Amino acid sequence: MILEAAAQTLDFSRPVAVLLFGVLHFFSPGDDPAGIAGALRAPLAAGSYLALSHLAANVAGDEMAETFKRLNAQLAESVVLRTREEVTGLFGEVEIVEPGIVQLPQWWPERDVPTTGPLPMWCEVGRKTADRA
């Protein structure tokens, strides 16, 4: 349904970008988040980008786990924290753009934006290449 609606506006024969910011952590392993990302990536032309952010299980891990354990008991939708490696696995066959999978402020490290500590979110951008189309 998402792809059909998007195809009314976008030309999938040309490069586009799919942004999955703060989305995939609402999908349990049984929902197959990698399959969802793959289905959204499949019709994209070479040169297209897939970008995502995802809550991290291995940044401030114990603190995050406890916070989301409490929140999940109260929320209609549960949140699944994933490790850096698990988030990378959601991308499938794309060329990872530098600086790779990093915490949010590390995408613009030269801007030297002060933070109060590690941000428990992974960010990644991948580019679909012709040999991976």
The 8 nearest C-alpha neighbors of each residue, nearest first, counted from 0:
[[1, 3, 2, 4, 5, 6, 39, 38],
 [2, 0, 4, 3, 5, 39, 6, 38],
 [1, 3, 5, 4, 0, 6, 39, 42],
 [2, 4, 6, 0, 5, 1, 7, 8],
 [5, 3, 1, 2, 6, 7, 0, 8],
 [4, 6, 2, 7, 3, 8, 9, 1],
 [7, 5, 9, 3, 8, 4, 2, 10],
 [6, 8, 5, 4, 9, 3, 10, 2],
 [9, 7, 6, 5, 10, 4, 11, 3],
 [10, 8, 6, 5, 11, 7, 15, 13],
 [9, 11, 12, 13, 6, 8, 15, 7],
 [12, 10, 13, 43, 9, 44, 42, 14],
 [11, 13, 44, 10, 14, 43, 42, 45],
 [14, 12, 11, 44, 10, 15, 43, 47],
 [15, 13, 47, 46, 44, 45, 43, 11],
 [16, 14, 47, 48, 13, 17, 43, 11],
 [17, 15, 48, 47, 49, 18, 14, 50],
 [16, 18, 49, 48, 50, 19, 15, 39],
 [19, 17, 50, 20, 51, 49, 16, 48],
 [20, 18, 51, 22, 50, 21, 17, 52],
 [19, 21, 52, 51, 22, 18, 53, 50],
 [20, 22, 52, 53, 19, 23, 24, 51],
 [23, 21, 20, 19, 24, 25, 53, 52],
 [22, 24, 25, 26, 32, 21, 53, 19],
 [23, 25, 79, 26, 78, 22, 53, 80],
 [24, 26, 78, 23, 22, 77, 79, 27],
 [27, 25, 24, 23, 30, 32, 28, 79],
 [26, 28, 30, 29, 79, 25, 31, 32],
 [27, 29, 31, 30, 26, 32, 79, 33],
 [30, 28, 27, 31, 26, 32, 34, 33],
 [29, 31, 27, 28, 26, 32, 35, 34],
 [32, 30, 34, 28, 29, 33, 35, 27],
 [31, 33, 35, 34, 26, 30, 23, 36],
 [34, 32, 89, 36, 35, 31, 37, 90],
 [35, 33, 37, 31, 32, 36, 38, 89],
 [34, 36, 32, 38, 37, 33, 31, 39],
 [37, 35, 33, 39, 34, 38, 40, 32],
 [38, 36, 34, 40, 35, 39, 41, 33],
 [39, 37, 35, 41, 40, 36, 34, 42],
 [38, 40, 36, 37, 41, 35, 42, 2],
 [39, 41, 37, 38, 43, 42, 36, 49],
 [42, 40, 38, 43, 39, 37, 132, 44],
 [43, 41, 40, 11, 44, 39, 38, 12],
 [44, 42, 40, 41, 11, 47, 45, 14],
 [45, 43, 14, 12, 13, 47, 11, 46],
 [44, 46, 128, 129, 127, 47, 132, 14],
 [45, 47, 14, 127, 128, 126, 44, 48],
 [48, 46, 14, 15, 127, 45, 16, 126],
 [49, 47, 126, 16, 125, 127, 17, 15],
 [48, 50, 17, 125, 16, 124, 18, 126],
 [51, 49, 124, 18, 123, 19, 17, 125],
 [52, 50, 19, 20, 123, 122, 18, 53],
 [51, 53, 122, 20, 121, 21, 120, 123],
 [52, 54, 121, 120, 21, 24, 55, 51],
 [53, 55, 120, 80, 119, 121, 24, 81],
 [56, 54, 120, 119, 81, 80, 57, 82],
 [55, 57, 80, 81, 82, 60, 58, 54],
 [56, 58, 60, 82, 55, 59, 83, 81],
 [59, 57, 60, 119, 55, 56, 117, 118],
 [58, 60, 62, 63, 61, 57, 119, 117],
 [59, 61, 57, 58, 63, 56, 62, 64],
 [62, 60, 64, 63, 59, 65, 56, 57],
 [61, 63, 65, 60, 64, 59, 66, 67],
 [64, 62, 66, 60, 65, 61, 59, 67],
 [65, 63, 61, 67, 66, 62, 60, 68],
 [64, 66, 68, 62, 63, 67, 61, 69],
 [67, 65, 63, 69, 68, 64, 62, 70],
 [68, 66, 70, 69, 64, 65, 71, 63],
 [67, 69, 65, 71, 66, 70, 64, 72],
 [70, 68, 67, 66, 72, 71, 65, 73],
 [69, 71, 67, 73, 72, 68, 74, 66],
 [72, 70, 77, 74, 68, 73, 69, 67],
 [71, 73, 70, 69, 74, 68, 77, 67],
 [72, 74, 70, 71, 75, 69, 76, 77],
 [75, 73, 71, 76, 72, 70, 77, 78],
 [74, 76, 77, 73, 71, 72, 70, 78],
 [77, 75, 74, 78, 25, 71, 73, 26],
 [78, 76, 71, 25, 74, 79, 75, 72],
 [77, 79, 25, 24, 80, 71, 76, 67],
 [80, 78, 24, 25, 27, 81, 77, 26],
 [79, 81, 56, 55, 54, 24, 78, 82],
 [82, 80, 56, 55, 85, 86, 79, 83],
 [83, 81, 56, 85, 57, 84, 55, 86],
 [82, 84, 86, 85, 87, 81, 121, 55],
 [85, 83, 87, 82, 86, 88, 81, 89],
 [86, 84, 88, 82, 87, 83, 81, 89],
 [87, 85, 83, 89, 88, 84, 81, 82],
 [86, 88, 84, 89, 85, 90, 83, 100],
 [89, 87, 85, 86, 90, 91, 84, 33],
 [88, 90, 33, 86, 87, 91, 36, 32],
 [91, 89, 88, 87, 92, 93, 36, 33],
 [90, 92, 89, 93, 88, 37, 33, 87],
 [93, 91, 131, 90, 94, 127, 132, 37],
 [92, 94, 127, 125, 126, 91, 95, 90],
 [93, 95, 126, 125, 127, 96, 128, 92],
 [94, 96, 125, 99, 124, 93, 126, 97],
 [95, 97, 125, 124, 99, 98, 94, 126],
 [98, 96, 99, 95, 124, 100, 106, 123],
 [97, 99, 96, 100, 106, 101, 105, 95],
 [100, 98, 97, 96, 95, 123, 101, 124],
 [99, 101, 123, 122, 121, 98, 87, 102],
 [102, 100, 121, 122, 99, 105, 103, 123],
 [101, 103, 121, 105, 120, 122, 104, 118],
 [102, 104, 105, 122, 106, 120, 121, 101],
 [105, 103, 106, 102, 107, 108, 112, 118],
 [106, 104, 108, 107, 103, 102, 101, 98],
 [105, 107, 104, 108, 103, 98, 101, 102],
 [106, 108, 105, 109, 110, 104, 111, 103],
 [109, 107, 105, 110, 111, 106, 104, 112],
 [110, 108, 111, 107, 112, 105, 106, 104],
 [109, 111, 108, 112, 107, 104, 113, 105],
 [112, 110, 109, 108, 113, 107, 104, 114],
 [111, 113, 110, 114, 104, 108, 109, 107],
 [112, 114, 111, 115, 116, 104, 110, 108],
 [115, 113, 116, 112, 117, 104, 118, 111],
 [114, 116, 113, 117, 118, 112, 104, 119],
 [117, 115, 114, 118, 113, 119, 59, 58],
 [116, 118, 119, 58, 115, 114, 59, 102],
 [117, 119, 120, 102, 116, 103, 58, 104],
 [120, 118, 55, 58, 54, 117, 59, 121],
 [119, 121, 54, 55, 53, 118, 102, 103],
 [120, 122, 102, 53, 52, 101, 55, 54],
 [123, 121, 52, 100, 101, 51, 103, 102],
 [122, 124, 100, 51, 50, 99, 52, 125],
 [125, 123, 50, 96, 49, 95, 51, 48],
 [124, 126, 95, 49, 94, 93, 96, 48],
 [125, 127, 48, 94, 93, 47, 46, 128],
 [128, 126, 93, 45, 46, 47, 48, 94],
 [127, 129, 45, 131, 130, 46, 132, 126],
 [130, 128, 45, 132, 131, 127, 46, 44],
 [129, 131, 128, 132, 45, 127, 93, 92],
 [132, 130, 128, 129, 92, 127, 93, 45],
 [131, 129, 130, 45, 128, 127, 44, 41]]
